[in-house]
Amino acid sequence: MTTLKVLKLAAAVEAVSVCLLFANLFTVHWPAVSSALGPTHGTAYLVSIVCAFTVAGATGRTKLLALVPGIGGYLAVRSLRAAKVPGC
């Protein structure tokens, strides 16, 4: 897989997992769900950051946006699309 594809996948996992974590927090607050989704979200967040920093054509803005917790990967992908990086 290319770095850009991995970034898109990690961004999706990051956004979905944070939504599920908040849904769990505001409703039933099951510890097992938090224990499963927390590391998944954290890993997706870190993968998004690493991919955003290593993708060809990433600007400083893209790299900074990747650091936003929860939706940073999605913002980085949008920034790459706006910069018209090939493959976005």
N, C-alpha and C positions, 0 to 999 in steps of 0.2 A: 504494500500500500504506500501511496505517496504521503508526504507530510500533510498536504492539504486535505486529503481524504480522512486522515487520522484526526486532524483538527476538527473537521465537520462532525465526525462521529463523536469525538470527545465533547464537543459543544452541545450536541443533542443530549448525551448522557448526563452532562453537568446540569443542564436546564431541567430535564425531567426529574432527575434525582432530587434537586433542591425543591421542586414543587411537591414531590411526594414527601419529603422530609417536613415541609411546612404543613402539609395536609395532616400528617401524622401528629405533629405537635399541637395543632389547633383542634384536633378531634379526639382520638382515642389515646394518643401518646403511648403506644406500645413500645417498650424498650427493645424488643427483638427487631422491630422494623428500623428503629434508629441505629441499632448495631449493624444491620445489614446495609442500610443505605448510606450511612455516614462515611465509611471507608470508600464506598463506590463513588460518592460525590467528590470526596477528597482526591481520589486518584484521577478522576476525570478532570478536575480543576487543574491539577498539576500537569497532566498530559496536555491540556489546552495551552497552558503557559509555555511549556517546552516547545510545542509545535509552532505556536505563534512567534516565538523567538528564533526558530530555525527555518521557517518557510522562506523561500526566495521571494524577494520583493516586499517583505514586511517593513513598514515604516515605524518610526518611533511611536507614533500614535497607536498603531496596531498593537505594538508590544505593551504599551501602557493599558490599553483597553482589555487586554487578556488578563490583566491582574485584578479586574473587578470580580469579586466573589459572586458566584451564582450564575451570572450571565456573561462573564468575560469571554468565553469561547465564542459565543454567538456574536458578541460585539466585534471581536477580532475578525470573524468571517465576513461580517458586513463591511468592515473597514477594508479588508482585502478586495472585496467586490467593488467598492467605491474607487479603489486605487487601480482597478482593472488588471489585477494580477491574473495571468493565464491559469485556467483551470477552475476558477470560482464560478 
